[in-house]
Amino acid sequence: MTTQELGGGGWDCHAHLFGPYERFPLAADRSYTPPEALEQQYMALLRRLGLRSGVLVHPSAYGDDHSLLLHALAAQPTLRGVVVVRPDSPLPLKGLRDRGVRGARFSHRSGAGTNFAGSASFADLQALTPALTEAGLHAELWTDCKALPEIADEVRKLPMPVVIDHMGGFDVKAGPDEPGFRTLLDLLETGRVWVKLCAYRNLLQEPDWEAGRVFQKKMLEANPERLVWGSDWPHLRVTPVPDTVKLLDMFMEWAASDALVKQVLNLNPEALYS
């Protein structure tokens, strides 16, 4: 199957925009300064990928300023958005769904790179759970398989869908039987947790990205109806920058099934983001 055979559908469920900086300047307090990645460049990428729709995730480098995200959602009806909010954030959740927003992103990560400036924590998610539920928004969680087990029980209790980024930051060297990855699969099997298939960030130190195939296979076996695909464009802080088309091709080759490709690229994101 090619993306053109999806009947005009198909979603990229994870991308970021930056700039133009003279109109949408970055926050003064930020952890990184990326090059511009413009709305028109992203729309051109979607066309090159053969996909119709995209999900923009608000970058922490913009802090509490969601102007760029909300502008892009208003300008491009086929896009949806994910905000970043904390209990003291100035952005009201009420009414965001009508503006194309579908979720709010939170972080709970292991190691030195816990949370960037401008990000929101898992404790923030717990505090905002009633407001998110009332606003009709799901929770997006940037975590990894080292950190996930310590919050897994709390994740199971959340009343809204939870979407885990970057395939849960699996550890390719630890293998698919590692306890943290097993926790991720267990959560996926509940049907209330979704996972974004975006393998490459977990494979950057690997000479052969084929090592990621088994992790995608395990997820497809666990629950193919709760998986979506994300490009992670513009591939921040990754050198050399990968070819996004090849990342999509890699997912499709590993899926090895036209039905699964359509499930992940079309049916599932329509259910989650429409």
C-alpha positions, 0 to 999 in steps of 0.5 A, spaced: 500 500 500 502 507 498 499 513 502 495 515 496 491 508 497 488 511 503 482 514 500 485 521 501 486 520 508 492 519 512 495 522 518 502 524 521 500 525 529 507 528 531 510 535 528 512 542 531 512 548 528 517 554 529 517 561 527 517 565 523 521 568 529 519 576 527 512 574 528 512 568 533 518 569 537 521 564 542 520 564 549 526 568 553 526 562 558 527 556 554 532 550 553 534 550 546 533 554 540 531 551 534 532 553 526 525 555 523 520 550 521 514 554 518 507 552 517 508 552 509 514 547 509 510 542 514 504 543 509 508 541 503 511 535 507 504 532 508 503 533 501 510 529 499 508 524 504 501 523 501 498 524 508 492 529 509 492 531 516 497 533 521 498 534 529 502 539 531 505 539 538 506 545 542 514 546 543 516 547 550 521 553 547 515 557 546 513 557 553 506 559 555 505 562 548 501 558 544 500 564 538 503 560 533 499 553 534 493 556 534 494 561 528 496 554 524 490 551 526 485 556 524 489 557 518 489 549 516 483 546 517 486 539 516 491 540 522 489 538 530 493 541 536 496 539 542 498 544 548 502 544 554 499 547 560 500 547 568 495 549 573 498 556 573 498 557 565 494 563 562 491 559 556 484 557 558 482 549 556 475 551 555 473 552 548 480 549 545 477 543 542 473 548 538 479 551 535 482 544 533 486 542 540 485 535 542 490 534 547 495 537 552 502 534 553 506 532 559 513 529 561 515 524 566 522 522 563 528 519 566 535 521 567 538 528 566 533 530 561 527 530 565 523 536 563 525 542 559 523 549 561 516 550 559 514 543 559 509 540 564 510 535 569 506 528 570 504 532 577 501 537 573 497 532 569 494 529 575 492 536 578 489 538 571 485 531 570 478 534 571 479 540 567 482 536 561 476 531 562 471 537 562 474 540 556 474 534 552 482 533 551 486 527 552 493 527 555 499 526 551 505 523 555 513 524 553 516 518 558 520 512 557 521 505 559 525 507 565 520 512 568 514 509 566 513 503 571 513 508 577 507 512 574 503 506 570 498 505 576 496 512 576 496 512 568 491 506 569 487 511 573 486 517 569 479 518 566 481 520 559 485 517 553 493 517 554 497 518 548 505 516 549 510 519 545 516 516 541 514 509 542 515 510 550 522 511 549 524 504 548 531 501 550 533 497 544 539 494 547 535 492 553 530 488 548 523 487 548 522 483 554 525 489 558 520 490 564 519 497 562 517 495 555 513 490 558 509 495 562 508 499 556 505 493 552 500 492 558 498 499 558 497 499 551 493 492 551 488 496 556 485 500 550 485 506 554 493 508 552 495 510 545 502 510 543 505 514 537 509 509 533 516 514 532 522 509 532 528 513 530 529 517 536 530 510 540 535 508 534 540 514 533 546 510 536 544 504 532 548 502 526 542 498 523 535 501 525 532 494 523 533 493 531 527 497 532 522 492 528 521 487 533 518 493 538 513 495 533 511 488 531 510 487 539 506 493 539 502 491 533 500 485 536 498 488 543 493 493 540 493 495 533 487 499 534 491 504 539 497 506 535 498 512 530 504 514 527 508 521 528 514 523 523 517 528 529 518 533 524 523 537 524 527 532 527 530 537 533 537 536 535 538 530 530 544 530 526 544 528 520 536 530 519 533 523 517 528 523 511 521 524 513 519 520 507 524 514 509 521 514 516 514 513 513 516 508 509 520 504 514 513 504 519 510 501 513 515 496 511 515 493 518 507 493 519 508 488 513 500 489 512 496 493 508 490 493 513 495 495 519 498 501 515 490 503 514 489 502 521 495 506 524 495 512 518 487 513 517 482 509 522 486 510 529 487 517 528 481 519 525 478 516 532 483 520 536 483 527 533 477 528 529 
